[in-house]
Amino acid sequence: MEIFKKIKLRKVLFAFLGVAILALGASILNVAGVGLDPNTAMNSGISSKLGTSLGIFQLCANAVILLFVFIFGRKLIGIGTVINMVLAGFLIDGFSSLYYKLFSFQMTFTYQVIYLIVGVLLFTLGASLYMSANLGNAPYDAIAPIIVEKTNFEYRKVRVCQDVIVVIIAFCFSGPIGVGTVINAFFTGPLIDFWNKKVSHPLIGE
């Protein structure tokens, strides 16, 4: 019994770590002005229009999507779902605010390229870690697995289609779209697959 408790605690810690890394990656993309990941870009655009913070709106949006997930894929809901939907938006706000307080140098094109690469890699690594902990997916990240289970379509293709649709919505609400958004829209699925095989699954276990 004690062993199961230790395994559970270990996975919870990995879920927390994954969400923190994911938020850090999104924050790096944000401060670089290269565009946020599709979901955050959409939520950021809509929250700006409504005059609310990203953290508050993202929490509300996740709650709505969670209803869909509860109906069609409730097995994907767990403590990891709560960790992501509650913390991600607020951590992105916090990391971005902290960055602006600590750094004030001019963002050159070279820095933007570096931040873009680091941001995308950290964002997808974080997503892979918390998803591989198998404690529940964030509502947004649960959509693609639900569709895959119902249709047997390939995960990468479903995730790309999902992200592209969300990018279009983000564009309609003047969300922070840039090359980082486009890269995330087309490479989030493949990169999460890569991190799963090379890092997360070997580290956490199936």
C-alpha positions as CSV (number, residue, x, y, z in Angstrom):
1,M,0.0,0.0,0.0
2,E,2.9,2.3,0.9
3,I,4.5,1.6,-2.5
4,F,1.3,2.7,-4.3
5,K,1.2,5.9,-2.3
6,K,4.8,6.7,-3.3
7,I,4.1,6.0,-7.0
8,K,1.0,8.2,-6.9
9,L,2.9,11.1,-5.1
10,R,5.7,10.7,-7.7
11,K,3.3,11.1,-10.6
12,V,1.6,14.0,-8.9
13,L,5.0,15.8,-8.7
14,F,5.7,15.1,-12.3
15,A,2.2,16.5,-13.2
16,F,3.0,19.7,-11.3
17,L,6.5,19.9,-12.9
18,G,5.0,19.3,-16.4
19,V,2.4,22.1,-16.0
20,A,5.1,24.5,-14.6
21,I,7.4,23.8,-17.6
22,L,4.5,24.1,-20.0
23,A,3.6,27.5,-18.5
24,L,7.2,28.6,-18.6
25,G,7.5,27.7,-22.3
26,A,4.3,29.7,-23.0
27,S,5.6,32.7,-21.0
28,I,8.8,32.7,-23.0
29,L,6.8,32.7,-26.3
30,N,4.7,35.5,-24.8
31,V,7.5,37.9,-23.8
32,A,9.3,37.3,-27.1
33,G,6.2,38.4,-29.0
34,V,6.4,35.4,-31.4
35,G,2.9,34.2,-30.7
36,L,1.5,31.9,-28.0
37,D,0.4,28.3,-28.4
38,P,-3.0,28.0,-30.1
39,N,-5.1,27.4,-27.0
40,T,-3.5,30.2,-24.9
41,A,-3.5,32.6,-27.9
42,M,-7.3,32.0,-28.2
43,N,-7.9,32.4,-24.5
44,S,-5.7,35.5,-24.3
45,G,-7.5,37.1,-27.2
46,I,-11.0,36.5,-25.8
47,S,-9.9,37.5,-22.3
48,S,-8.6,40.8,-23.6
49,K,-11.8,41.5,-25.3
50,L,-13.7,40.7,-22.1
51,G,-11.3,42.7,-19.9
52,T,-10.4,39.7,-17.7
53,S,-7.0,38.2,-16.9
54,L,-5.8,35.2,-18.9
55,G,-5.8,33.0,-15.7
56,I,-9.4,33.7,-14.8
57,F,-10.8,33.3,-18.4
58,Q,-8.7,30.1,-19.0
59,L,-10.1,28.6,-15.8
60,C,-13.7,29.3,-16.9
61,A,-13.1,28.1,-20.5
62,N,-11.5,24.8,-19.1
63,A,-14.6,24.3,-16.9
64,V,-16.8,24.5,-20.0
65,I,-14.7,22.1,-22.0
66,L,-14.5,19.8,-18.9
67,L,-18.2,19.1,-19.3
68,F,-17.6,17.8,-22.8
69,V,-14.8,15.6,-21.5
70,F,-16.9,14.3,-18.6
71,I,-19.6,13.2,-21.1
72,F,-17.3,11.6,-23.7
73,G,-14.1,10.7,-22.0
74,R,-14.4,10.9,-18.2
75,K,-11.5,8.4,-17.8
76,L,-9.2,11.2,-19.0
77,I,-10.2,13.3,-15.9
78,G,-8.1,13.2,-12.8
79,I,-6.0,15.3,-10.4
80,G,-3.7,16.2,-13.4
81,T,-6.8,17.8,-15.0
82,V,-7.3,20.0,-12.0
83,I,-3.6,20.9,-11.7
84,N,-3.5,22.0,-15.3
85,M,-6.8,23.8,-15.6
86,V,-6.3,25.7,-12.4
87,L,-2.6,26.6,-12.5
88,A,-1.6,26.9,-16.2
89,G,-3.1,30.3,-16.9
90,F,-2.1,31.9,-13.6
91,L,1.5,30.5,-14.0
92,I,1.8,32.0,-17.5
93,D,0.6,35.4,-16.1
94,G,3.0,35.0,-13.2
95,F,6.1,34.0,-15.2
96,S,5.5,36.7,-17.8
97,S,5.1,39.4,-15.0
98,L,8.3,38.1,-13.3
99,Y,10.3,38.2,-16.5
100,Y,9.3,41.9,-17.2
101,K,10.4,42.8,-13.7
102,L,13.8,41.0,-13.9
103,F,14.8,41.8,-17.5
104,S,14.6,45.0,-19.5
105,F,16.9,44.4,-22.5
106,Q,15.7,45.0,-26.1
107,M,14.2,41.9,-27.8
108,T,16.2,41.6,-31.0
109,F,15.5,39.2,-33.9
110,T,18.2,36.8,-32.7
111,Y,16.7,36.7,-29.2
112,Q,13.3,36.1,-30.7
113,V,14.5,33.0,-32.6
114,I,16.2,31.6,-29.5
115,Y,13.2,32.3,-27.3
116,L,10.9,30.7,-30.0
117,I,12.9,27.5,-30.1
118,V,13.3,27.3,-26.3
119,G,9.6,28.2,-25.7
120,V,8.2,25.6,-28.1
121,L,10.5,22.8,-26.8
122,L,9.6,23.6,-23.1
123,F,5.9,23.9,-23.9
124,T,5.7,20.5,-25.5
125,L,8.0,18.9,-23.0
126,G,5.8,20.1,-20.2
127,A,2.7,18.9,-21.9
128,S,4.3,15.5,-22.4
129,L,5.4,15.2,-18.8
130,Y,2.0,16.0,-17.2
131,M,0.1,13.9,-19.7
132,S,2.5,10.9,-19.2
133,A,1.9,11.0,-15.5
134,N,-1.5,9.5,-16.4
135,L,-3.4,11.5,-13.8
136,G,-5.8,13.2,-16.2
137,N,-5.4,15.5,-19.1
138,A,-6.2,19.2,-19.3
139,P,-9.6,19.7,-20.8
140,Y,-8.1,21.1,-24.1
141,D,-5.6,18.3,-24.3
142,A,-8.3,15.6,-23.7
143,I,-10.2,16.6,-26.9
144,A,-7.8,14.9,-29.3
145,P,-7.5,11.6,-27.4
146,I,-11.3,11.4,-27.2
147,I,-11.6,11.9,-31.0
148,V,-8.9,9.3,-31.6
149,E,-10.7,6.8,-29.4
150,K,-14.0,7.3,-31.1
151,T,-12.6,7.4,-34.7
152,N,-9.3,5.6,-34.7
153,F,-7.7,8.5,-36.5
154,E,-4.0,9.2,-35.9
155,Y,-3.4,11.4,-32.9
156,R,-0.9,13.7,-34.7
157,K,-3.4,14.6,-37.4
158,V,-6.3,15.1,-35.0
159,R,-4.2,17.4,-32.8
160,V,-3.0,19.4,-35.8
161,C,-6.6,19.9,-37.0
162,Q,-7.7,20.9,-33.5
163,D,-4.9,23.4,-33.1
164,V,-5.5,24.9,-36.6
165,I,-9.2,25.5,-35.8
166,V,-8.3,27.2,-32.5
167,V,-5.7,29.4,-34.2
168,I,-8.5,30.6,-36.5
169,I,-10.6,31.5,-33.5
170,A,-7.6,33.2,-31.9
171,F,-7.2,35.3,-35.1
172,C,-10.8,36.4,-35.0
173,F,-10.4,37.7,-31.4
174,S,-7.0,39.4,-32.2
175,G,-5.1,36.9,-30.0
176,P,-1.3,37.0,-29.9
177,I,-0.6,34.9,-33.0
178,G,2.8,34.7,-34.6
179,V,5.2,32.2,-36.0
180,G,5.3,30.4,-32.5
181,T,1.5,29.8,-32.8
182,V,1.9,28.4,-36.3
183,I,4.8,26.1,-35.2
184,N,2.8,24.9,-32.2
185,A,-0.3,24.3,-34.3
186,F,1.6,22.0,-36.6
187,F,4.2,20.5,-34.4
188,T,2.7,20.2,-30.9
189,G,1.4,16.7,-31.6
190,P,4.6,15.4,-33.2
191,L,6.8,17.0,-30.5
192,I,4.7,15.6,-27.7
193,D,5.1,12.2,-29.3
194,F,8.9,12.7,-29.4
195,W,9.1,13.8,-25.8
196,N,6.9,10.8,-24.7
197,K,9.2,8.3,-26.3
198,K,12.5,9.9,-25.4
199,V,11.9,11.5,-22.0
200,S,8.5,11.1,-20.3
201,H,7.7,7.4,-20.7
202,P,11.3,6.3,-19.7
203,L,11.3,8.7,-16.8
204,I,7.8,8.2,-15.4
205,G,6.9,4.8,-16.8
206,E,3.9,3.7,-18.6
